[in-house]
Amino acid sequence: MLRRAARFDSRQKGYASVMSAATLASSPRFLMCPPQHFAVTYSINPWMDPAKWADDGAALQARAAQQWMALHATLLEAGAMIETVPPLEGAPDLVFTANAAVVLDGKALLARFRHPERQIEEPVFAAGFHALAERGLIDEVIELPRGVALEGAGDCLWDRARKLFWMGCGFRSDERAAREVEAAFGVPCLPLRLSEASYYHLDTAMCALPCGGVIYYPGAFTPAALDTIHAHIAPADRIALTPDDAVRFAANAVVVGRSIVLSSCSPELRHTLEARGYRVIETLLDAFQRSGGSACCLTLRLDHRAQAAQAQRRAS
């Protein structure tokens, strides 16, 4: 029987895992960043309140560390492999690795951030992806043109069932970035304009499930964006969130096989997802929600594939 051992090495501030080659090949792989320097020290979205954070900063940092560890352990238990990028003092949002890049078929399209507060992260993530390439975990690292903002998988979500990207735009990413995504990966990229500042990244308001279902919060989108969503997703596959579940960041979920990991959700949403055959795992991440992020924001999937599925269809 295949066995996996994982340990935390506090001296290296990273995690090491030991698995068989067969398990490594089939396990979902994510990129995370330990929250050593996580804090709310500036405000670039409505969730961020540096004054409230400062009132109880030490306790909140301790809570964030505990919650990140719990998420990490939950993903490992669900069968994931996890790579880490080292934290950087002065870059509190580096922990939100979903924003690092868009990754598909071994290619990584590096992010360009809109706000100066986060632009400090760009060279860190670039170095991290080149290190992954040296280990054979990434085949190609691509840079966006100057002047085009795209905040990684936070705004560019891979829909495995439809073989396309959904791309949020309006607050952090430019609509024209969709052309760059299509050129890099050779698959469609559908822009969706966001209309509510609290849902500034697409991953705060949408999650595409492997079964073809799509969790989304209608209140986050313009009417034209909702038309696009409805044109591509059949009614039976639309899982519309209530405002209560949206504010819990229920759309900001991580899917590992048939497990859906999120901070919290209503009993009604849990029932809907379980009826589709998923196991719903709640692991509280309210410390990170103070910065506008949750489970999906804290991870970046590194092993999504489109080419293999396309080749299989041609062969059949």
Secondary structure as GFF3:
##gff-version 3
##sequence-region A 1 316
A	DSSP	beta_strand	5	9	.	.	.	ID=ss1
A	DSSP	beta_strand	14	18	.	.	.	ID=ss2
A	DSSP	alpha_helix	21	26	.	.	.	ID=ss3
A	DSSP	beta_strand	29	32	.	.	.	ID=ss4
A	DSSP	alpha_helix	50	55	.	.	.	ID=ss5
A	DSSP	alpha_helix	57	77	.	.	.	ID=ss6
A	DSSP	beta_strand	81	84	.	.	.	ID=ss7
A	DSSP	three_ten_helix	92	95	.	.	.	ID=ss8
A	DSSP	three_ten_helix	97	99	.	.	.	ID=ss9
A	DSSP	beta_strand	101	104	.	.	.	ID=ss10
A	DSSP	beta_strand	107	110	.	.	.	ID=ss11
A	DSSP	alpha_helix	116	119	.	.	.	ID=ss12
A	DSSP	alpha_helix	121	134	.	.	.	ID=ss13
A	DSSP	beta_strand	140	142	.	.	.	ID=ss14
A	DSSP	three_ten_helix	152	154	.	.	.	ID=ss15
A	DSSP	beta_strand	156	159	.	.	.	ID=ss16
A	DSSP	beta_strand	164	169	.	.	.	ID=ss17
A	DSSP	alpha_helix	177	185	.	.	.	ID=ss18
A	DSSP	beta_strand	189	193	.	.	.	ID=ss19
A	DSSP	three_ten_helix	197	199	.	.	.	ID=ss20
A	DSSP	three_ten_helix	202	204	.	.	.	ID=ss21
A	DSSP	beta_strand	206	208	.	.	.	ID=ss22
A	DSSP	beta_strand	214	216	.	.	.	ID=ss23
A	DSSP	three_ten_helix	218	220	.	.	.	ID=ss24
A	DSSP	alpha_helix	223	232	.	.	.	ID=ss25
A	DSSP	three_ten_helix	235	237	.	.	.	ID=ss26
A	DSSP	beta_strand	238	240	.	.	.	ID=ss27
A	DSSP	alpha_helix	243	247	.	.	.	ID=ss28
A	DSSP	beta_strand	254	256	.	.	.	ID=ss29
A	DSSP	beta_strand	259	262	.	.	.	ID=ss30
A	DSSP	alpha_helix	267	275	.	.	.	ID=ss31
A	DSSP	beta_strand	279	282	.	.	.	ID=ss32
A	DSSP	alpha_helix	286	289	.	.	.	ID=ss33
A	DSSP	three_ten_helix	296	298	.	.	.	ID=ss34
A	DSSP	beta_strand	300	301	.	.	.	ID=ss35
A	DSSP	alpha_helix	307	315	.	.	.	ID=ss36
###
